[in-house]
């Protein structure tokens, strides 16, 4: 998970960051039923991925 995403995010890092975030998300989803803390982490990862994709105009 990225520590701090802000409006000045550098899209040059998007490829590497998205790859890492998606791997982390897949790993967390693969753990089965999520407790509330894990679900919160999953939601945060999904939000970070969506933020980067929107900010950097990525349509995948």
GROMACS elastic network, one bead per residue, 0.5 to 0.9 nm:
[ bonds ]
;  ai    aj funct       b0    kb
    1    17     6  0.89247   500
    1    20     6  0.81418   500
    1    21     6  0.61417   500
    1    24     6  0.75041   500
    1    25     6  0.89333   500
    1    41     6  0.84070   500
    1    44     6  0.80307   500
    1    45     6  0.63180   500
    1    48     6  0.79898   500
    2     5     6  0.68667   500
    2    17     6  0.80890   500
    2    21     6  0.79733   500
    2    45     6  0.84022   500
    2    48     6  0.76738   500
    5     8     6  0.80878   500
    5     9     6  0.63311   500
    5    48     6  0.74622   500
    5    51     6  0.83151   500
    5    52     6  0.85649   500
    6     9     6  0.55368   500
    7    10     6  0.89207   500
    7    55     6  0.79514   500
    8    11     6  0.89628   500
    9    12     6  0.88379   500
    9    13     6  0.84281   500
    9    14     6  0.88955   500
    9    52     6  0.79937   500
    9    55     6  0.79801   500
    9    56     6  0.88254   500
   10    13     6  0.59718   500
   10    14     6  0.74438   500
   10    56     6  0.85502   500
   11    15     6  0.81418   500
   11    52     6  0.75634   500
   11    55     6  0.76917   500
   11    56     6  0.55886   500
   12    15     6  0.73659   500
   12    16     6  0.87375   500
   12    56     6  0.88408   500
   13    16     6  0.57490   500
   13    17     6  0.59742   500
   13    18     6  0.84107   500
   14    17     6  0.50508   500
   14    18     6  0.56783   500
   14    19     6  0.82510   500
   14    52     6  0.66254   500
   14    53     6  0.79963   500
   14    56     6  0.74313   500
   15    18     6  0.54108   500
   15    19     6  0.61918   500
   15    20     6  0.87212   500
   16    19     6  0.52364   500
   16    20     6  0.62814   500
   16    21     6  0.86398   500
   17    20     6  0.52109   500
   17    21     6  0.60287   500
   17    22     6  0.84799   500
   17    49     6  0.85590   500
   17    52     6  0.85643   500
   18    21     6  0.50610   500
   18    22     6  0.58977   500
   18    23     6  0.84129   500
   18    48     6  0.86912   500
   18    49     6  0.62786   500
   18    52     6  0.75347   500
   18    53     6  0.82957   500
   19    22     6  0.53093   500
   19    23     6  0.62160   500
   19    24     6  0.86853   500
   20    23     6  0.51838   500
   20    24     6  0.62199   500
   20    25     6  0.86201   500
   21    24     6  0.50794   500
   21    25     6  0.60819   500
   21    26     6  0.86094   500
   21    45     6  0.64952   500
   21    46     6  0.84187   500
   21    48     6  0.79280   500
   21    49     6  0.68199   500
   22    26     6  0.60872   500
   22    27     6  0.85171   500
   22    45     6  0.79057   500
   22    46     6  0.84053   500
   22    49     6  0.74836   500
   23    26     6  0.51580   500
   23    27     6  0.61826   500
   23    28     6  0.86922   500
   24    27     6  0.51026   500
   24    28     6  0.62528   500
   24    29     6  0.86493   500
   24    42     6  0.88517   500
   24    45     6  0.79599   500
   25    28     6  0.51551   500
   25    29     6  0.61080   500
   25    30     6  0.84860   500
   25    41     6  0.86518   500
   25    42     6  0.62444   500
   25    45     6  0.63122   500
   25    46     6  0.74827   500
   26    29     6  0.51182   500
   26    30     6  0.60402   500
   26    31     6  0.88807   500
   27    30     6  0.50895   500
   27    31     6  0.67495   500
   28    31     6  0.54359   500
   28    32     6  0.80397   500
   28    34     6  0.82586   500
   28    38     6  0.74867   500
   28    39     6  0.87340   500
   28    41     6  0.83886   500
   28    42     6  0.68233   500
   29    32     6  0.62841   500
   29    33     6  0.81682   500
   29    34     6  0.77829   500
   29    39     6  0.89071   500
   29    42     6  0.74661   500
   30    33     6  0.87353   500
   31    34     6  0.71931   500
   33    39     6  0.89318   500
   34    37     6  0.77267   500
   34    38     6  0.54303   500
   34    39     6  0.55050   500
   34    42     6  0.88517   500
   35    38     6  0.53306   500
   35    39     6  0.60770   500
   35    40     6  0.86139   500
   36    39     6  0.50203   500
   36    40     6  0.61384   500
   36    41     6  0.87406   500
   37    40     6  0.50832   500
   37    41     6  0.64330   500
   37    42     6  0.87613   500
   38    41     6  0.50334   500
   38    42     6  0.62057   500
   38    43     6  0.86249   500
   39    43     6  0.61287   500
   39    44     6  0.85520   500
   40    43     6  0.50820   500
   40    44     6  0.61797   500
   40    45     6  0.86638   500
   41    44     6  0.50280   500
   41    45     6  0.61823   500
   41    46     6  0.86148   500
   42    45     6  0.51311   500
   42    46     6  0.62004   500
   42    47     6  0.86064   500
   43    46     6  0.50803   500
   43    47     6  0.61322   500
   43    48     6  0.86120   500
   44    47     6  0.50265   500
   44    48     6  0.61293   500
   44    49     6  0.86103   500
   45    48     6  0.50691   500
   45    49     6  0.61667   500
   45    50     6  0.85647   500
   46    49     6  0.51667   500
   46    50     6  0.61499   500
   46    51     6  0.85503   500
   47    50     6  0.50563   500
   47    51     6  0.59933   500
   47    52     6  0.86356   500
   48    51     6  0.50280   500
   48    52     6  0.62463   500
   48    53     6  0.85760   500
   49    52     6  0.53281   500
   49    53     6  0.61539   500
   49    54     6  0.85878   500
   50    53     6  0.51033   500
   50    54     6  0.60125   500
   50    55     6  0.83577   500
   51    54     6  0.52266   500
   51    55     6  0.58558   500
   51    56     6  0.83287   500
   52    55     6  0.50837   500
   52    56     6  0.58097   500
   52    57     6  0.80452   500
   52    58     6  0.78977   500
   53    56     6  0.53712   500
   53    57     6  0.56586   500
   53    59     6  0.68571   500
   53    60     6  0.79273   500
   54    57     6  0.50279   500
   54    58     6  0.63986   500
   54    59     6  0.81297   500
   55    58     6  0.79243   500
